[in-house]
Amino acid sequence: MPLVVVCGYPSSGKTTRSKELCSFLAEKGISHTLINNESLGIDRNESYKDSQAEKMSRSALKAAIERTLTKNLTVVADDLNYIKGFRYELFCIARAVGTTMCTIHCDATVEQIAGFNAGTGAYGESILAELPQRFERPNDRNRWERPLFVVRPEDEVLPLDDVVSMIEGKSLNPNLATVSQPVADKNMLHEIDVITSQILGTLQKSQSEGVMAGVVKFPYCSKPVTINRVVPIGEQRRIKRQFLKVVTDDGQTPSTSEKAAEMFVDFLIAQIAQD
């Protein structure tokens, strides 16, 4: 039976949703198992403390899936699964077994996960700040991530019937969880490119005038923000490239100039803080 890959930011509700799905599968009499850091005896903070620890954690998850997945057993893989290439590797495992794969994306905002984590203390502050910046959003235009189910914190339940239909090999009816998202509007993307250039131009002007760190008023933003250090031009360009990559992913394109500016300034501040 299929592999169900659950992905999302830390503290976005992945384990809660995974357990919700497993309970529903049990009610339906569908054989299944849940694989995550807890089942593998891996501390979630330790597994993301550095690149080597991350690599070992991913290897342990991948090995467990390879050992467990069969045509007769549904495996729910509950982890950040934030790397697109790793999700493709899991797809290849499912294909080698002769079964299929679907993706459940727990799509929460940075503000929401910070609030959830404040209540649970599941992740350290540095991990919570860093990992969302590296998360590669699933895209239903990639064959290995279809069908893609997107669930947000405000959604009361998963589209459980649709997930089970996929597991049982039935065709899915298009709905908000599975329908292809529109490609980002090219005019808006051009406007975002212009806005981000204006914001970085303002930052460069401030720094050239001798304001190495302090309060800066950016275009389209209602409130000034504090920049706590000098940001070299090369770093500014890298941050802009990363932001443009984020907004071209499904569902991330802002609808207005003000929203685009707000998103970029938030992204800029987060990148400056972590570097």
C-alpha positions as CSV (number, residue, x, y, z in Angstrom):
1,M,0.0,0.0,0.0
2,P,1.1,3.6,-0.5
3,L,3.7,5.7,1.2
4,V,2.2,8.8,2.8
5,V,4.9,11.5,3.2
6,V,4.0,14.2,5.7
7,C,6.1,17.4,5.5
8,G,6.1,21.0,6.8
9,Y,7.8,23.5,9.1
10,P,8.7,22.4,12.6
11,S,5.7,22.6,15.0
12,S,3.3,22.9,12.1
13,G,1.2,20.0,13.3
14,K,2.7,17.1,11.3
15,T,2.6,14.5,14.1
16,T,-0.9,15.5,15.2
17,R,-2.1,15.1,11.6
18,S,-0.2,11.9,11.1
19,K,-1.8,10.4,14.2
20,E,-5.2,11.6,13.0
21,L,-4.7,9.8,9.7
22,C,-3.5,6.6,11.5
23,S,-6.6,6.6,13.7
24,F,-8.8,6.9,10.6
25,L,-6.9,4.1,8.8
26,A,-7.4,1.9,11.9
27,E,-11.1,2.6,11.8
28,K,-11.2,1.6,8.1
29,G,-9.2,-1.6,8.8
30,I,-6.3,-0.5,6.7
31,S,-2.9,-1.9,7.7
32,H,-0.5,0.9,8.5
33,T,2.5,2.0,10.5
34,L,3.8,5.4,11.6
35,I,7.5,6.2,11.2
36,N,9.0,9.4,12.8
37,N,11.8,10.5,15.1
38,E,9.8,9.3,18.1
39,S,9.4,5.8,16.7
40,L,13.1,5.7,15.8
41,G,14.3,6.9,19.2
42,I,15.8,10.1,17.7
43,D,15.7,13.4,19.6
44,R,14.2,16.0,17.2
45,N,16.5,18.8,18.4
46,E,19.6,16.7,18.2
47,S,18.7,15.5,14.7
48,Y,18.9,19.1,13.4
49,K,21.8,20.5,15.4
50,D,24.2,20.3,12.4
51,S,24.4,19.0,8.9
52,Q,25.9,15.7,9.9
53,A,23.1,15.0,12.4
54,E,20.5,15.9,9.8
55,K,22.1,13.5,7.3
56,M,22.1,10.7,9.8
57,S,18.5,11.4,10.8
58,R,17.3,11.3,7.1
59,S,19.3,8.1,6.6
60,A,17.6,6.4,9.5
61,L,14.1,7.5,8.3
62,K,14.9,6.3,4.8
63,A,16.2,3.0,6.0
64,A,13.2,2.4,8.2
65,I,10.8,3.1,5.2
66,E,12.8,0.7,3.0
67,R,12.5,-2.0,5.6
68,T,8.8,-1.5,6.3
69,L,7.0,-0.5,3.1
70,T,5.2,-3.2,1.2
71,K,2.3,-3.5,-1.1
72,N,0.1,-4.6,1.8
73,L,1.2,-2.0,4.4
74,T,0.6,1.8,4.3
75,V,3.6,3.7,5.8
76,V,3.1,7.3,7.2
77,A,6.4,9.1,7.2
78,D,6.1,11.9,9.7
79,D,9.1,14.3,9.6
80,L,10.0,17.8,8.3
81,N,10.9,16.1,4.9
82,Y,11.9,19.6,3.8
83,I,14.2,18.7,1.0
84,K,12.7,18.1,-2.4
85,G,15.4,15.7,-3.5
86,F,14.8,13.6,-0.4
87,R,11.1,13.4,-1.1
88,Y,12.0,12.1,-4.6
89,E,14.2,9.4,-3.1
90,L,11.2,8.3,-1.0
91,F,9.1,8.2,-4.2
92,C,11.7,6.0,-5.8
93,I,11.5,3.6,-2.8
94,A,7.7,3.4,-3.2
95,R,8.1,2.8,-7.0
96,A,10.6,0.0,-6.4
97,V,8.2,-1.7,-4.0
98,G,5.5,-1.5,-6.7
99,T,3.3,1.0,-4.8
100,T,2.5,4.7,-4.9
101,M,3.1,7.8,-2.8
102,C,1.2,10.9,-1.8
103,T,2.3,14.0,0.1
104,I,0.6,15.8,2.9
105,H,1.9,19.3,3.5
106,C,1.1,20.9,6.9
107,D,1.2,24.5,5.7
108,A,1.5,26.9,8.6
109,T,3.0,30.3,8.8
110,V,6.2,31.2,10.7
111,E,4.1,33.2,13.2
112,Q,1.8,30.2,13.7
113,I,4.6,27.7,14.4
114,A,6.2,30.1,16.8
115,G,2.9,30.3,18.8
116,F,2.5,26.5,18.7
117,N,6.1,25.9,19.8
118,A,5.8,28.4,22.6
119,G,3.2,26.1,24.1
120,T,5.0,22.8,23.5
121,G,8.7,23.7,23.6
122,A,9.3,21.0,21.1
123,Y,12.1,22.8,19.2
124,G,14.9,25.1,20.2
125,E,14.7,28.8,19.0
126,S,17.6,28.5,16.5
127,I,16.1,25.4,14.8
128,L,12.6,27.1,14.7
129,A,14.1,30.2,13.0
130,E,16.5,28.4,10.6
131,L,14.6,25.4,9.2
132,P,11.7,27.3,7.6
133,Q,14.1,29.2,5.5
134,R,15.4,25.9,4.0
135,F,12.1,24.3,3.5
136,E,11.4,23.4,-0.1
137,R,7.6,23.5,-0.6
138,P,6.0,20.5,-2.3
139,N,4.6,21.2,-5.7
140,D,1.9,19.1,-7.4
141,R,3.5,19.8,-10.8
142,N,6.2,17.3,-9.6
143,R,4.9,13.8,-10.4
144,W,6.5,12.4,-7.2
145,E,4.5,14.7,-5.0
146,R,1.1,13.9,-6.5
147,P,-1.5,13.7,-5.2
148,L,-0.6,16.6,-2.9
149,F,-2.9,17.4,0.1
150,V,-2.4,20.8,1.7
151,V,-3.8,21.2,5.3
152,R,-3.6,24.3,7.4
153,P,-3.9,24.8,11.2
154,E,-7.4,26.3,10.7
155,D,-8.6,23.1,8.9
156,E,-10.5,21.0,11.4
157,V,-9.6,17.7,9.8
158,L,-7.5,16.2,7.0
159,P,-9.3,15.3,3.8
160,L,-9.3,11.8,5.2
161,D,-11.7,10.2,2.7
162,D,-9.6,11.5,-0.2
163,V,-6.4,10.2,1.3
164,V,-8.0,6.7,1.8
165,S,-9.4,6.8,-1.7
166,M,-5.8,7.3,-2.9
167,I,-4.6,4.5,-0.7
168,E,-7.3,2.2,-2.1
169,G,-6.4,3.2,-5.7
170,K,-9.6,5.1,-6.4
171,S,-9.7,8.3,-8.5
172,L,-9.9,11.6,-6.6
173,N,-12.4,14.4,-7.1
174,P,-10.7,17.8,-7.4
175,N,-11.0,19.9,-4.3
176,L,-9.1,22.6,-2.5
177,A,-6.7,20.0,-1.1
178,T,-5.8,18.4,-4.4
179,V,-6.5,20.9,-7.2
180,S,-3.4,22.3,-8.9
181,Q,-2.5,25.7,-7.7
182,P,-2.2,28.5,-10.3
183,V,1.2,29.5,-11.4
184,A,2.4,32.7,-9.9
185,D,1.3,35.8,-12.0
186,K,4.2,37.0,-14.1
187,N,3.2,40.7,-13.7
188,M,3.2,40.3,-9.9
189,L,6.5,38.6,-10.0
190,H,8.0,41.5,-12.0
191,E,6.5,43.9,-9.5
192,I,8.0,41.9,-6.6
193,D,11.4,42.0,-8.3
194,V,11.1,45.8,-8.5
195,I,10.0,46.2,-4.9
196,T,12.8,44.0,-3.5
197,S,15.3,46.0,-5.5
198,Q,13.9,49.3,-4.1
199,I,14.1,47.9,-0.6
200,L,17.7,46.8,-0.9
201,G,18.5,50.1,-2.6
202,T,17.2,51.9,0.5
203,L,19.3,49.7,2.7
204,Q,22.4,50.3,0.6
205,K,21.8,54.1,0.7
206,S,21.4,54.0,4.4
207,Q,24.6,52.1,4.8
208,S,26.5,54.4,2.4
209,E,25.4,57.4,4.5
210,G,27.1,55.9,7.5
211,V,24.1,54.3,9.2
212,M,25.8,50.9,9.7
213,A,23.0,49.6,11.9
214,G,19.8,51.1,13.2
215,V,16.3,52.0,12.2
216,V,15.4,52.1,8.4
217,K,12.2,53.1,6.7
218,F,11.6,50.9,3.7
219,P,9.3,51.7,0.7
220,Y,5.8,50.3,0.9
221,C,6.2,49.6,4.7
222,S,4.2,51.5,7.2
223,K,6.6,51.0,10.1
224,P,10.4,51.5,10.3
225,V,12.5,48.4,11.1
226,T,15.7,47.9,13.0
227,I,18.7,46.4,11.0
228,N,21.2,45.3,13.6
229,R,24.3,45.0,11.4
230,V,25.9,45.8,8.0
231,V,24.6,43.7,5.2
232,P,27.1,43.3,2.3
233,I,25.8,43.7,-1.2
234,G,26.6,40.1,-2.1
235,E,24.6,38.9,0.9
236,Q,21.7,41.2,-0.1
237,R,21.6,39.6,-3.6
238,R,21.6,36.1,-2.1
239,I,18.7,36.9,0.2
240,K,16.8,38.4,-2.7
241,R,17.3,35.3,-4.9
242,Q,16.1,33.1,-2.0
243,F,13.0,35.2,-1.5
244,L,12.1,35.1,-5.2
245,K,12.4,31.4,-5.1
246,V,10.0,31.2,-2.2
247,V,7.4,33.4,-3.7
248,T,7.3,31.4,-7.0
249,D,6.4,28.3,-5.1
250,D,2.7,27.3,-4.8
251,G,0.5,29.6,-2.9
252,Q,3.3,32.0,-1.8
253,T,2.9,34.9,-4.3
254,P,1.6,38.0,-2.4
255,S,-1.4,39.7,-3.8
256,T,-0.4,43.4,-3.3
257,S,2.8,45.5,-3.3
258,E,2.4,46.2,0.4
259,K,2.2,42.5,1.2
260,A,5.2,41.8,-1.0
261,A,7.3,44.4,0.8
262,E,6.2,43.2,4.2
263,M,7.0,39.6,3.3
264,F,10.4,40.5,1.9
265,V,11.4,42.8,4.9
266,D,10.4,40.0,7.3
267,F,12.4,37.5,5.3
268,L,15.4,39.9,5.1
269,I,15.4,40.5,8.9
270,A,15.2,36.7,9.5
271,Q,18.1,36.0,7.2
272,I,20.2,38.8,8.8
273,A,19.5,37.5,12.2
274,Q,20.6,33.9,11.4
275,D,23.8,34.7,9.5
